[in-house]
């Protein structure tokens, strides 16, 4: 006979398992064992290895890379480390804003998430940046999540995790100047 888990035990389980957290709590139910479980295991192993500084996922369109690595991962990282400073960057700030908005909606509207982890909406909570309420280290100027884009820079800021997603688009890939801007970014 197995013992049923209580809420704290379930919360602990989800904080250790990015795949199940994404699928069960954030309700990304289209995720599949192959390739998403393996993607989540790879990213968890990367985050646990202090010697690794970079990881790159190159998968075809419609494999939910953004869902796992840009929408789920930052929330999961912040649950495990409320003082983490994360940059989400794309080809342009408008696209980055849409990514942050999707993350903020999970914190605000996902009843399963709120029931399991509480109301974590902090201050500031804006289109370009956000803090979670459990952030304790106020000595660092960066918020929990900040956005950027190839079209804008975040000079003087220091992040624990930088997530680049869709950095190249039709606007910056069709000219030498645009390609050089992506390279320099």
C-alpha positions in Angstrom: 0.0 0.0 0.0 1.4 3.4 -1.0 1.0 6.5 1.1 -0.8 9.4 -0.5 1.3 12.6 -0.7 0.3 15.7 1.1 0.4 19.2 -0.5 3.9 19.9 0.7 5.2 16.6 -0.6 3.6 17.2 -4.0 5.1 20.7 -4.1 8.5 19.3 -3.3 8.0 16.6 -6.0 7.1 19.2 -8.7 10.1 21.4 -7.7 12.4 18.5 -8.5 10.8 17.5 -11.8 10.6 20.2 -14.5 8.7 17.9 -16.9 5.9 17.0 -14.5 5.7 20.6 -13.2 5.3 21.8 -16.8 2.8 19.2 -17.7 0.7 18.8 -14.6 0.9 22.2 -12.8 1.3 24.6 -15.8 -1.1 22.5 -17.8 1.1 22.1 -20.9 -0.5 18.8 -21.5 0.7 18.4 -25.1 4.2 17.7 -23.8 5.4 14.1 -24.4 8.0 11.9 -22.9 10.0 12.1 -26.2 11.5 14.7 -26.6 10.2 16.8 -23.6 11.1 14.6 -20.7 14.6 14.2 -22.0 14.8 18.0 -22.7 13.8 18.7 -19.1 16.3 16.1 -17.8 19.1 17.7 -19.8 18.3 21.2 -18.6 18.0 20.0 -15.0 21.4 18.3 -15.3 22.9 21.5 -16.8 21.6 23.6 -14.0 23.0 21.3 -11.4 26.5 21.3 -13.0 28.4 24.4 -11.9 31.1 23.8 -14.5 28.7 24.1 -17.5 28.0 27.7 -18.6 26.0 27.2 -21.8 23.6 24.8 -23.3 21.9 24.9 -26.7 18.8 23.2 -27.8 18.2 23.0 -31.6 15.0 21.3 -32.4 12.5 21.7 -35.2 9.5 24.1 -35.1 6.5 23.0 -33.1 8.5 20.9 -30.6 7.5 23.2 -27.7 11.0 24.5 -27.1 9.6 27.9 -26.0 7.0 26.3 -23.9 9.5 24.2 -21.9 12.6 26.4 -21.9 11.2 29.9 -21.8 7.7 29.6 -20.3 8.1 26.8 -17.8 11.8 26.9 -16.9 11.9 30.4 -15.4 8.9 29.7 -13.1 10.4 26.4 -12.0 13.9 28.0 -11.4 12.3 30.7 -9.3 10.4 28.2 -7.2 13.7 26.5 -6.4 15.7 29.7 -6.1 13.5 32.8 -5.4 16.5 35.1 -5.7 17.5 34.0 -9.2 17.8 36.7 -11.8 16.6 35.6 -15.2 16.8 37.4 -18.6 14.5 36.3 -21.4 15.6 37.7 -24.7 14.3 37.3 -28.3 14.7 39.1 -31.6 12.7 42.0 -30.3 11.3 43.3 -27.1 7.7 43.0 -28.2 8.1 39.3 -28.6 9.9 39.1 -25.2 7.0 41.0 -23.6 4.6 38.3 -24.9 6.8 35.6 -23.3 6.8 37.4 -20.0 3.1 38.0 -20.2 2.5 34.3 -20.6 4.6 33.6 -17.5 2.8 36.3 -15.5 -0.6 34.7 -16.4 0.6 31.4 -14.9 1.3 33.3 -11.6 -2.0 35.2 -11.7 -4.5 32.9 -13.2 -3.4 29.3 -12.8 -5.5 28.1 -9.8 -3.6 24.8 -9.5 -0.3 26.7 -9.4 -1.6 29.2 -6.8 -3.1 26.4 -4.7 0.2 24.5 -4.7 2.7 27.4 -4.3 0.7 30.4 -3.2 0.3 33.8 -4.6 3.8 34.8 -5.7 3.0 38.0 -7.5 5.6 40.6 -6.3 6.6 44.1 -7.1 7.4 45.3 -9.7 5.0 43.5 -12.0 5.2 45.1 -15.4 5.3 44.4 -19.1 9.1 44.2 -19.1 10.0 42.9 -15.7 8.7 41.2 -12.6 9.6 40.0 -9.1 8.1 37.2 -7.2 7.0 37.8 -3.6 9.4 35.3 -2.1 12.5 37.1 -3.4 14.6 37.9 -0.3 17.9 39.3 -1.7 17.2 43.0 -2.2 20.9 43.9 -2.6 20.9 43.0 -6.3 19.3 45.5 -8.7 18.0 42.9 -11.2 14.4 41.6 -10.8 13.3 38.0 -10.9 12.7 38.1 -14.6 13.7 40.9 -17.0 13.2 40.9 -20.8 15.4 42.1 -23.6 15.8 41.8 -27.3 18.4 42.1 -30.0 16.8 45.5 -30.6 17.6 46.6 -27.0 20.4 46.0 -24.5 20.5 45.4 -20.8 23.9 47.1 -20.1 25.2 46.8 -16.5 22.8 44.0 -15.5 23.9 40.6 -14.3 21.8 37.5 -14.6 22.0 34.0 -13.3 20.2 32.5 -16.2 19.9 34.0 -19.8 17.3 32.4 -22.0 17.7 33.3 -25.7 14.7 32.3 -27.8 14.0 33.1 -31.5 16.9 35.6 -31.7 16.9 35.5 -35.5 13.8 36.7 -37.4 13.1 38.0 -40.9 13.9 41.5 -39.9 17.4 40.9 -38.6 18.4 38.1 -40.9 18.0 39.7 -44.4 20.7 42.3 -44.1 24.4 42.3 -43.2 23.7 44.9 -40.6 20.9 42.9 -39.0 23.0 39.7 -39.0 25.9 41.6 -37.4 23.6 42.9 -34.7 22.5 39.4 -33.8 26.1 38.2 -33.7 27.2 41.1 -31.5 24.2 40.6 -29.2 
